[in-house]
Amino acid sequence: MTAEHEAFVRVEREIGLLLRRSRAISARLSRELHPDLDGAAYGLLALLQDAGPLRASDLVGRLGLDKSTVSRQVATLVDLGLVTREPDPADGRAQVLRTSAEGSARLAGIREARRARWEADLADWPAQDVVVLGELLGRLNRMGEAREGAERQDPQDAARR
């Protein structure tokens, strides 16, 4: 096995571990938002806060979740007062979703606690390493978003890759 191949094996392994930990953390954070929420709810609320307002179909595409899962999560978030449904200004027949004031406040509190945790966990790292980590993760996320956007535009081309 070449050193280059080994590097990609390690990247795959480390990202897999990060994703597993992230799912567990999201489940815990969802319960912090409200005890009745499951792990998908945190990601959905965070996406609405960052990119909203969005239609439910946009959430399905961006989160890569099943339509019924998103529908159930949205209904629960609306019932709990964390998300609102409003007429879509571009199409009065459709609805857009956005975080409510309560949802925004709860999410801000959780994000601040997470940021403080990262700051404590990485306190021994050189500041430049933290900067580089943020830049590399941003680059990886932009690449993933571009690929997902291309796959949504041409699913048959994506299947050939």
TIVEX-831827 format. One line per 8 residues: number of its first residue (from 1); their letters; for each residue x, y negated, z of C-alpha. Coordinates in steps of 0.25 Angstrom, whole numbers, plus 5000, padded with zeros to 4 digits. Layout:
<atoms>
NUM) A) X/Y/Z ~ ...
</atoms>
This chain:
<atoms>
1) MTAEHEAF) 5000/5000/5000 ~ 5006/4986/4996 ~ 5007/4975/5006 ~ 4997/4967/4998 ~ 4987/4978/4999 ~ 4989/4980/5014 ~ 4987/4965/5015 ~ 4973/4966/5009
9) VRVEREIG) 4970/4979/5017 ~ 4973/4970/5030 ~ 4964/4958/5025 ~ 4953/4968/5022 ~ 4954/4974/5036 ~ 4956/4961/5044 ~ 4944/4955/5036 ~ 4935/4967/5039
17) LLLRRSRA) 4939/4966/5054 ~ 4936/4951/5054 ~ 4922/4953/5047 ~ 4919/4964/5057 ~ 4922/4955/5069 ~ 4915/4944/5062 ~ 4902/4952/5061 ~ 4903/4955/5076
25) ISARLSRE) 4905/4941/5079 ~ 4894/4936/5071 ~ 4885/4946/5078 ~ 4889/4940/5091 ~ 4887/4926/5086 ~ 4874/4929/5081 ~ 4869/4934/5095 ~ 4875/4921/5101
33) LHPDLDGA) 4866/4913/5091 ~ 4855/4921/5096 ~ 4854/4935/5102 ~ 4844/4940/5092 ~ 4853/4937/5080 ~ 4863/4947/5073 ~ 4876/4945/5067 ~ 4871/4940/5053
41) AYGLLALL) 4864/4928/5060 ~ 4877/4921/5064 ~ 4882/4921/5049 ~ 4869/4917/5044 ~ 4868/4905/5053 ~ 4882/4901/5051 ~ 4880/4901/5036 ~ 4868/4893/5037
49) QDAGPLRA) 4875/4883/5046 ~ 4887/4882/5036 ~ 4880/4883/5022 ~ 4865/4881/5025 ~ 4855/4878/5022 ~ 4853/4891/5014 ~ 4843/4900/5009 ~ 4842/4914/5014
57) SDLVGRLG) 4846/4919/5001 ~ 4859/4911/5002 ~ 4862/4917/5016 ~ 4860/4931/5010 ~ 4870/4928/4999 ~ 4880/4921/5008 ~ 4880/4931/5019 ~ 4879/4943/5011
65) LDKSTVSR) 4868/4949/5020 ~ 4855/4956/5016 ~ 4843/4947/5013 ~ 4835/4954/5024 ~ 4846/4951/5035 ~ 4847/4937/5031 ~ 4832/4935/5031 ~ 4831/4942/5045
73) QVATLVDL) 4843/4933/5051 ~ 4837/4920/5045 ~ 4823/4924/5051 ~ 4829/4926/5065 ~ 4838/4913/5064 ~ 4826/4905/5060 ~ 4817/4911/5071 ~ 4828/4908/5081
81) GLVTREPD) 4829/4894/5076 ~ 4843/4895/5071 ~ 4840/4893/5056 ~ 4829/4885/5049 ~ 4822/4888/5036 ~ 4819/4876/5027 ~ 4813/4874/5013 ~ 4824/4874/5003
89) PADGRAQV) 4825/4860/4997 ~ 4829/4866/4984 ~ 4818/4876/4983 ~ 4806/4873/4992 ~ 4801/4888/4991 ~ 4814/4892/4998 ~ 4820/4890/5012 ~ 4834/4887/5017
97) LRTSAEGS) 4839/4890/5030 ~ 4848/4882/5039 ~ 4853/4882/5053 ~ 4844/4875/5063 ~ 4850/4865/5073 ~ 4849/4877/5084 ~ 4856/4886/5074 ~ 4867/4876/5071
105) ARLAGIRE) 4869/4873/5086 ~ 4871/4888/5090 ~ 4880/4891/5078 ~ 4889/4879/5081 ~ 4890/4884/5095 ~ 4894/4898/5091 ~ 4904/4892/5080 ~ 4911/4884/5090
113) ARRARWEA) 4912/4896/5100 ~ 4918/4904/5088 ~ 4928/4893/5084 ~ 4932/4892/5098 ~ 4934/4907/5099 ~ 4943/4906/5086 ~ 4951/4895/5092 ~ 4954/4903/5104
121) DLADWPAQ) 4957/4916/5097 ~ 4966/4909/5087 ~ 4973/4899/5098 ~ 4986/4907/5097 ~ 4986/4906/5082 ~ 4995/4895/5075 ~ 4985/4884/5070 ~ 4990/4886/5056
129) DVVVLGEL) 4986/4900/5056 ~ 4972/4896/5060 ~ 4972/4886/5049 ~ 4977/4897/5039 ~ 4966/4907/5044 ~ 4955/4897/5042 ~ 4960/4894/5028 ~ 4962/4909/5024
137) LGRLNRMG) 4948/4913/5029 ~ 4942/4901/5022 ~ 4949/4905/5009 ~ 4944/4920/5011 ~ 4929/4915/5014 ~ 4929/4906/5001 ~ 4934/4917/4993 ~ 4923/4926/4999
145) EAREGAER) 4912/4915/4996 ~ 4917/4913/4982 ~ 4916/4928/4979 ~ 4902/4930/4986 ~ 4898/4918/4977 ~ 4903/4924/4965 ~ 4896/4938/4968 ~ 4883/4931/4971
153) QDPQDAAR) 4884/4924/4957 ~ 4888/4937/4950 ~ 4885/4950/4958 ~ 4888/4959/4946 ~ 4902/4952/4944 ~ 4905/4954/4959 ~ 4901/4969/4958 ~ 4912/4971/4947
161) R) 4923/4965/4957
</atoms>
